[in-house]
Amino acid sequence: MTSERGRLTALYGGLLVLAGVLLIGLVYLLVRDTLHSSITTAVTTTVPYTDLQAPDWQQSAPAQRAEPGTLLDLGQGVGAQYAATRRISNAAEDAALDSLLTVSGVALGLFSAASIALAWWMAGRVLRPVGVITARARRLSGENLHERLALKAPPGELKELADTFDGMLDRIEQLVSAQQRFAANAAHELRTSVAVQRAAAEIGLADDPSPEKVARIRQKLIETAGESEQLIEGLLLLAVSDQGLQRREPAALDAITGTVVTGLAEDARRRGVTVETSAQPLTVRGDAVLLEHLVHNLAANAIRHNHPGGRVRVRVSSEGLEVSNTGPVVPPATVPRLFEPFRRARERHHAPGEGAGLGLSIVATIARAHGARTAAEANPWGGLTVRVTFP
């Protein structure tokens, strides 16, 4: 059988027929063991031995030769009377057992036919939700990912399967939407950079500009090209992190953090931000280069999105990395969306060093590749606290 319904029908029907055969066999054995004594008792009670003895006029008559099987033979004594009773009981028992087998065989045939029909119906009822899931899965495409099974059924394995399928569709829809937003935002960011460069070249360099204006346009083009390069590098790093780790080696996260903070000290001094560092020894199995990007993005974001006189605290503990900063107040509802590519707490103004909005998304991707969990919360005094917890 090639269909699951046929296999289930064979299984259910076979089990029901087997149960019927076993039941008939058990009844036959029980009846056979008790039927003989019951018939013997009934015959003996109905026809006592004394009734089988010869009448008085025959007892006074001359002795005659008893023919086997005749009443005269049956009346020759108690032994002959018992033998007659035994033959009558055996004949009644055989007739009753034969009748029982015939009736049981007919009943078993009818029961088998009804069992197979019932098994076919039951298999169809059991597999109906699976058919619904299969049909819906075949119709799925990018245009109808919003549809759900919403199976109305009592709690059970198939209901749980349908709910799991709906949950999977939710995750797929979110992933596809995120990818679509990512592609649209990436195209927008790249188009903006190209538009700025083109405008600077066409407008700024038109009508024989002065050397000072050429120098300004040159500097603007260099800055825009640097932002485009930073954006492309971020996209490449995001793609590499999404592919997972090719190899894992022990990496001292406390040493990596110290190196990154030292490298960002000049940027923090220029912006008037104080950086506090506390690092306990912590070794993580993973890619040291990617971990350095993770720490750098968190610390650089904390310095960049701050205000003069603000503070940044970088702490490495036995659980992982925590980076907290002061700065503008971030609405708590917007915090989860900051981990999406090109999402910012504030609108972009294309200021120098503003970034492309890939920092936290790269952090989340690198953390996920290392089996770590990323969480963030808005500080009441402003800024964010981001935690990366390693296993």
N, C-alpha and C positions, 0 to 999 in steps of 0.2 A: 504494500500500500504506500502510495506516494504522498498522501495528505495526512495532516495531523488528525483531522476528524476521523478518517478511516482507521488510523492507529488507535485512537481513543475508543472508537466503537468496538474494535476487536478486543481491546483490553477490558472495557466495561462489560461487553456482551459475554466474553469468555469467562470472566469472574462470576457473572450471574448464572450462566449455564453450569459452571462447575459447582457453585453453591447448590443449585437444584439437584444435580446428580448426587452430591454428598447427602443432601437431605433425604432423597428417595432411598438411597442405600441404607442410611441409618434407620429409616422407618421400616424397611424390609427386614433388616436384621432383628429389630425389636419385635416386630409382629411375628416373625418366624420362631423366635425363642419363646414367646408366650402363647402362640396360637395352639400348639399341640395340647398343652395342659388345659387350656380353656375349652377346646372341643371335647377332649376326653372327659372332663368333668361334666360338661353339658350332656354328652351321650349317656354317661353312667347314671346321671341324675334322672334323665328322661326314661331310659330303659334299664331298670335294675337287673342284676344277674338272675334273680329269682323268676323274673318274667321270661327268661330265656330257657328255663328248665321245662322238661316234658310235662304235659298235663297228667292228672291222676289216672284217667282211663288208659293212657299209653303206658304209664309205669306198671300197671297190672297186666298188660298184654304181654304176649311172648316177646322175648328179646329179638330185636331185629338188628340187622347190620346197618350201622350208621353210614350214610353216604357223606363224603366230605362236602362241607359248605351248606348242608341242609339244616333245618331247625332241629332235626333229631340229633345231628352231629353236634350242634351248638348246645344241646341240652345234656351232653354226656358228662358235664362237670364244670367246676369253676374255671379251670384252665381253658377249656374250650370257649366258655363265655367271655373270658378276658381277651382271647385271641380275636373273637368277633368284634368286640368293642374296639380293639386296637386297629383292625382293618377299616372299620367305619370311620374312626378318628383320622387315620392317615389319608383316606380318600377325601374327607372333608377339608383337611389341611391343604392337600395338594391343589384342590379346586380353588380354595380361597387364595392361596399364594399365586396361582396362575392368573386369577382375576385381578389380584393386586398389581402384578407386573404389567399386565395389559393396560390397566387404567393409568398406572404410573408412567408408562412409556408414552401414551397419548398426551398426558398432562405435561410431561417433560418437553415434548415437541412443541406444544402450544406455548409453554413457558419460554422456550428458547427463541421462538419467533418474536414474542412480545419483548423479551430481553434485548434482542438486537435492535428492534425498532426504538425501544426506550433509550438504549445506549447511543444510537445515532442522534436522537433528539437532545440528549444530555450533552453530548460532545459539541453539538452546534451551539447550545446555550453557553457552554463554558468558553468556547473559542470566539464568540461574537465580539467581545471587546478587542481581542487580538486582530480580528478583521477590521474593526474600526481604526485601530492604531495603524495598521498596514496601509489602509486606503488613505488616511490623512498624511502619512509619511510620503506616499507617492505623489501627493498633490503639493507638497511643500516646495516653495521657491522663495526667492528674495522678495516677492511682492506680497505674500500671504503668511509671513512669519508671525504675524500677530494672532493668527488663529490658534485655538487651543482645543484639546479633546473635551475637557470638562465632563469626564465620564460619570454618569449617574448610575452608581452601583453600590451595593453594600460593601462595607470594609472587607478587604481581602487582598490576596497577592495581585490580582489583575487590576484592582482599583489602585493599589500602590504603584504598579507598573505604569498605569495611565497618568497618575499624578507625577511620577518621576519623568515621564516623557514631556509633560507640560513644563516642568521645571527646567528640563534640558532646552526646550524651545525658548523659555525666558532668557536663559544664559546665551543661547545662540543669537537671539534678537538683540540683546545688549551688545554682544561682541560685534555683530555686523554693523549696528548703529555706531559703535565706537570707531570701527574701521572706516566707515563712511565719513564720520566727522574728522577723523585723522587725515584722510586723503584731502578733504575739502580745505581743512586748515593749513595743511602743508602746501597745497597749491596756492592758497591765499598769501601765506608768508613769502613764498618764493616769488610770486607775482609782484608783491609789494616791493621787494628788494630790486627786482629787475626794473620796475616802473620808476623807482627813485633814481637808479643809475641812468636810465634813459632820459629822464627829465633833466637831470644834472648835466648830462652831455649835450642835449639838444638846446636847452634854454640857457644854461650857464656859459656854454662855450660859443654861443651865437654872437654875431656882430663884432668880431675881433676883440675879445675881452682883454682886460688889462692883466698883467702878470699876477697881481694880487688876487684877482678873481679866479684866474686859472689855478692858483695855489689852493684857494678855498674849495674849488670844484674837485680838484685832485684829492684833497683830504677827505671830502665827502664821499667820493667814489671808493676810496680806500676803506673808509669806515663801513660803507654799505657792503662792499665785497667781503670784509671781515665778518659782518653779521651773517651774510649768506654762507660763508664757509663754516661758521659756528653752527648754523642751522643744519647744514648737510652733515657735519660731523655728529651732531646730536641724533639725527635720524639714523645714521649708520650705527651708532652705538646702541640705539634703541632696538634696531633690527638684530644686532649681534646678541644682545641680552635676551631677546625673545627666543632665540634658538637654544638657550640653555648653555650649560657649561660643557666644554669638550674634555676638560681635565680638572681635577681638584687637587690642590696642594695646601699644606698648612701655611696660613698667612697671619701675621701678628697685626691684629686690627688696631691695637694701641699704638704701635710704631707707625703704621700707615696714617693714623689720625694726627699724630704729632708732626709728621712730615707735611701733610696737607695744610695744617693750621699755620705752620711756619711759612709755607709758600704764599699764604693769603694775608700775612701780617701787613705787608705794605698796602694792599688794597683796603684793609680795615683801618689802618692809620690815616689814609687819605680821606676816607669817609667819616672819620671821627667815631669809629665803633670800637668798643673794647671787647676783646675775645678772651674768655676764661676757659681753661682746659683742665680736665681731671681724667686721667686714664689709668685704669687697672689693667693688668695683663690679661689679654683675651686672644686666643688663637682660634681662627676660623678656617675650616677647610673649604677652599674655593679658589677663585682667580684673583690674584693680588691686584692686577691692573683694573679689573672691574670694581673691586672693592675701593680702590683709590678714587675712581670716578664717583662712586656712591658717596663717599665722605666729602669729596670736593664739591659735588652739587649741593649737598645739604648745607655745608659751611658757607659756600659762596652765596647761596640764596639767602641765608640768614644775615649775611653782611650786606648784600645788595638791597634787600627789602627791609631796610631799617632806617633810622633817622640819626642825625648827628648827635653824639652823646649816648647812643644806644648801646646795648650789651648783647653779646652772643655767648651762650654757654654750651660747650661741647663736652660731653661726658661719656666715657667708655666704662662699662661695668661688666660683671660676669654674665649679664643677660644680653647685652648688645650695645647699641649706640643710641645716644639721645642728643638732639640738637634743639636748643630753645633760643629764641631771640625776642627782643622788643621790636616795636614798629607800629604801623597802622593796625587798627582793630579789624580783625577778619570776622565776618559773619559766620557763625558755626555751621549754617546750612550750606555754605559754599566750600567747606573744607574737603569733603569727599571728592568733589569735582576737580580739585587742584591736582590730583594724581593722574588726570587725563591729559594727553598731549595738547599743547597750545592753550591750556587753561591757566588763567591768571586771576589773582584776587582783585586786580584792578584792570581797567582797559589799558591796552598798550598805547604809548604815546611816541614810540619810535625814538626814544632817547638813547644816547650812546650807553652801551653796557647794560641795557635793559634786559637782554636775553630773549630767547625765542619761546619760552614757556614750556620747555621740555624737561626742566630740572627734576621735578618730583616724579614725573612719569618714568624717567630713566632710573631714578632711585627705586621706585616700586618694582620695575622690571628686573633690575640687578638683584634686589633682595629676594624676589620670587625665584630667580635662578639658583640662589644659594639656599633655598628652603626656608627663608626668613619671612617674618610677618612685619608689615609696615602699618603704622597707625599715626594719626596726627590729630591734634586738638588745638582750638583757638585759645590763646591766653587771654584772661580777663583784662590785663593791662595792655594788650596789643601783641601782635606777632603770633608765631606758631611754635608748638612743641612737637617735634617729629621723633618717633621712636622706631628703631629697627631691631627687632628681637630675633636672635639667631637660635636655631635648635641646639 
